[in-house]
Amino acid sequence: MPKRKYELYGAVNRVIAFILLAALMPYQWASADSRISAAVSMDIPNIAVEERSGSILLPYADYLEKYKESGAPDTSILLDMELNPTVSEGEPNVLENYEGRSGSSVFLTEKEDITWRFKVEQEGFYLLKFAYYPAPGTGGAIERRLLLDGAVPFQEADVLSLDRIWKNQEGSIQYDIQGNQIMIPQVEAPAWREQYAEDPTGFAGAPLRFFLSAGEHTLTLAGIHEPLILRSLSFCPL
């Protein structure tokens, strides 16, 4: 092909390519805009949504702000077996003088709920203390959901975690072939414990506070994970 015809042919191709590119640019921008809009409008699950009821739970900081004018009573409220709590699976499995602790306790399965009815004389903020024994299980965290008057009061009460007790397995310390000490296996050493209700994430930095108005109330511990032997719950002064 003569040089002049070759140059003309190349110029025509460039013009055609430019025209096609110009025609496609609005479509590309529109497609990009639609993709961005779709991403922005996508429904993102709210971590504050309580799975069982579907309700949005109040963050703990907002809960404290809501009742910031409330006082701190100097009395305690004991919830134990003498108040005849009800359970979700038939009759309570009551244990007497279990593992050296005098009085009545209750064995709760992993998915068993327990509910107390009680009366509050003085309105205000209280701490909540568990007296419990870690029942044999899989060794995982003991988890319960707390409901006051049938509702979880704030996000951090949706899953409360109770500690187990661990110790080094008995036996001589062992070393590997390079002389490094091998980590000693841990075994569970269950015992009676008292523990305040705390934020499992640690963000609260102190035991959780619960507001109680004067009058009749219910408290439910709903089973989530691992069995539990419970002696009592106590609403205590701050």
C-alpha positions in Angstrom: 0.0 0.0 0.0 1.4 3.5 -0.9 2.7 5.5 2.0 0.1 8.3 1.5 -2.8 5.8 1.5 -1.4 4.1 4.6 -1.3 7.4 6.5 -4.8 8.3 5.4 -6.1 4.9 6.5 -4.5 5.3 10.0 -6.0 8.8 10.4 -9.5 7.5 9.6 -9.1 4.7 12.2 -8.1 7.2 14.8 -11.1 9.4 14.1 -13.5 6.4 14.3 -11.9 5.4 17.6 -12.3 8.9 19.0 -16.0 9.0 18.0 -16.7 5.6 19.6 -14.9 6.7 22.8 -16.9 9.9 23.0 -20.1 8.0 22.5 -19.3 5.5 25.3 -18.2 8.0 28.0 -21.7 9.0 29.2 -22.6 5.4 29.6 -19.5 4.6 31.6 -20.1 7.6 33.9 -23.7 6.6 34.4 -22.7 3.0 35.2 -20.2 4.2 37.7 -22.7 6.5 39.4 -25.3 3.7 39.6 -22.7 1.4 41.1 -21.8 4.0 43.7 -25.5 4.7 44.5 -26.2 1.1 44.9 -23.3 0.7 47.3 -24.3 3.7 49.4 -27.9 2.6 49.5 -27.1 -1.0 50.5 -28.7 -2.0 53.8 -25.9 -2.6 56.3 -27.0 -4.6 59.4 -26.9 -2.6 62.7 -24.9 -4.5 65.3 -27.3 -3.0 67.9 -30.2 -5.1 66.6 -31.1 -7.8 69.2 -31.4 -11.1 67.3 -34.4 -12.6 69.1 -36.7 -9.6 69.3 -35.4 -7.5 66.3 -35.5 -4.4 68.5 -32.7 -1.8 68.5 -30.9 -1.8 71.9 -29.8 1.3 73.6 -26.0 1.8 73.9 -24.8 1.7 77.6 -23.6 5.4 77.4 -27.1 6.5 76.3 -28.7 4.4 79.0 -26.7 6.2 81.7 -27.5 9.5 80.1 -31.2 8.7 80.1 -31.2 8.2 83.9 -28.4 10.6 84.8 -30.5 12.4 87.4 -31.1 9.2 89.3 -29.6 8.6 92.7 -27.7 5.6 94.1 -29.6 3.8 96.9 -27.6 2.4 99.8 -29.7 -0.8 100.0 -29.4 -4.3 98.5 -31.9 -6.5 96.8 -31.3 -10.3 97.1 -32.7 -12.6 94.4 -32.3 -16.3 95.6 -34.3 -19.5 95.7 -36.4 -18.3 98.6 -38.2 -16.0 96.2 -39.4 -19.0 94.2 -38.1 -18.1 90.8 -39.6 -19.9 87.7 -37.6 -21.6 85.0 -38.4 -22.3 81.4 -38.0 -26.1 81.6 -40.4 -27.5 84.2 -39.5 -27.2 87.8 -36.2 -25.7 89.1 -33.4 -28.2 89.6 -32.6 -27.2 93.2 -29.3 -28.3 94.8 -28.8 -28.2 98.6 -25.5 -27.3 100.2 -23.7 -27.8 96.9 -19.9 -28.0 97.1 -19.6 -26.6 100.6 -22.0 -23.6 100.1 -24.9 -23.8 102.5 -28.4 -23.2 101.3 -30.2 -23.7 98.0 -28.8 -23.2 94.5 -30.2 -24.0 91.1 -28.7 -25.9 88.2 -29.5 -24.3 84.9 -28.9 -26.0 81.5 -27.3 -24.1 78.6 -30.6 -23.0 77.1 -32.7 -22.7 80.3 -34.1 -19.4 81.5 -34.8 -18.3 85.1 -37.1 -15.4 86.2 -37.5 -13.7 89.5 -40.2 -11.3 90.6 -39.1 -8.7 93.1 -40.0 -5.4 94.6 -37.8 -2.2 94.7 -38.2 0.2 97.5 -35.7 2.8 96.5 -35.4 4.0 92.9 -31.9 4.5 91.4 -28.8 2.8 90.0 -27.6 -0.5 91.3 -24.8 -2.9 90.5 -25.6 -6.6 89.9 -23.6 -9.4 91.5 -23.7 -13.1 90.6 -22.9 -15.8 93.2 -22.4 -18.9 91.1 -20.5 -22.1 90.5 -19.1 -23.0 87.0 -21.0 -26.2 86.1 -19.1 -28.8 84.1 -19.4 -28.1 80.4 -17.2 -27.7 77.3 -14.9 -25.2 79.0 -16.3 -22.3 77.1 -17.5 -19.0 78.4 -20.7 -19.0 80.5 -23.0 -16.6 78.8 -26.4 -15.2 79.7 -28.8 -12.5 78.4 -30.3 -10.2 81.0 -33.8 -8.9 80.7 -35.5 -6.5 83.1 -39.3 -6.5 82.8 -39.0 -8.6 79.7 -36.6 -6.4 77.8 -32.8 -6.1 77.5 -32.1 -2.7 79.1 -29.0 -1.9 76.9 -26.6 -3.4 74.4 -24.0 -4.6 76.9 -26.6 -6.6 78.9 -27.4 -8.7 75.8 -24.6 -11.1 76.4 -23.0 -11.2 79.9 -20.1 -13.5 80.5 -19.1 -15.3 83.7 -15.6 -16.5 84.3 -14.3 -20.0 84.8 -11.3 -20.8 87.0 -8.2 -22.4 85.6 -5.0 -23.7 87.1 -1.8 -25.4 85.8 -2.0 -29.1 85.3 -0.2 -31.0 88.0 3.2 -32.5 87.0 6.8 -31.6 86.5 7.8 -28.7 84.3 8.8 -29.9 80.8 11.3 -28.5 78.3 11.8 -29.0 74.6 15.0 -30.2 73.0 16.3 -26.6 72.8 15.9 -26.1 76.5 12.7 -23.9 76.3 10.1 -24.4 78.9 6.9 -25.9 77.4 3.7 -24.2 78.3 1.9 -26.1 81.1 -1.5 -27.3 80.1 -4.4 -25.6 81.9 -7.2 -27.5 83.7 -10.4 -26.2 85.2 -10.6 -25.8 88.9 -14.2 -24.9 89.6 -15.1 -23.1 92.8 -17.8 -20.8 94.1 -17.4 -17.3 92.7 -18.9 -13.8 93.1 -18.7 -11.5 90.0 -20.3 -8.3 89.1 -22.1 -7.9 85.7 -19.5 -6.4 83.4 -19.2 -5.3 79.8 -17.6 -8.3 78.0 -15.7 -5.9 75.7 -14.2 -4.0 78.6 -15.1 -0.7 77.1 -17.3 0.3 80.1 -14.3 0.1 82.4 -16.3 -0.6 85.5 -19.2 -2.9 86.6 -22.4 -2.2 84.8 -25.1 -0.1 86.4 -28.8 -0.9 86.3 -31.6 1.6 86.9 -34.5 0.3 88.9 -37.7 2.3 89.5 -39.6 1.8 92.7 -42.2 -0.9 92.4 -42.6 -4.4 91.1 -40.2 -5.8 88.6 -39.0 -9.1 86.9 -35.5 -10.2 86.1 -34.8 -13.0 83.6 -31.5 -14.7 82.9 -31.8 -16.3 79.5 -29.5 -19.1 78.6 -27.0 -18.7 75.8 -24.0 -20.8 76.3 -22.8 -23.4 78.9 -24.7 -24.7 82.0 -24.6 -22.8 85.3 -25.1 -23.4 89.0 -26.5 -20.2 90.5 -26.8 -19.4 94.2 -28.2 -15.8 93.9 -28.2 -12.5 92.2 -27.9 -9.3 94.2 -28.6 -5.7 93.3 -25.9 -3.8 95.3 -25.1 -0.2 96.1 -22.6 1.5 93.8 
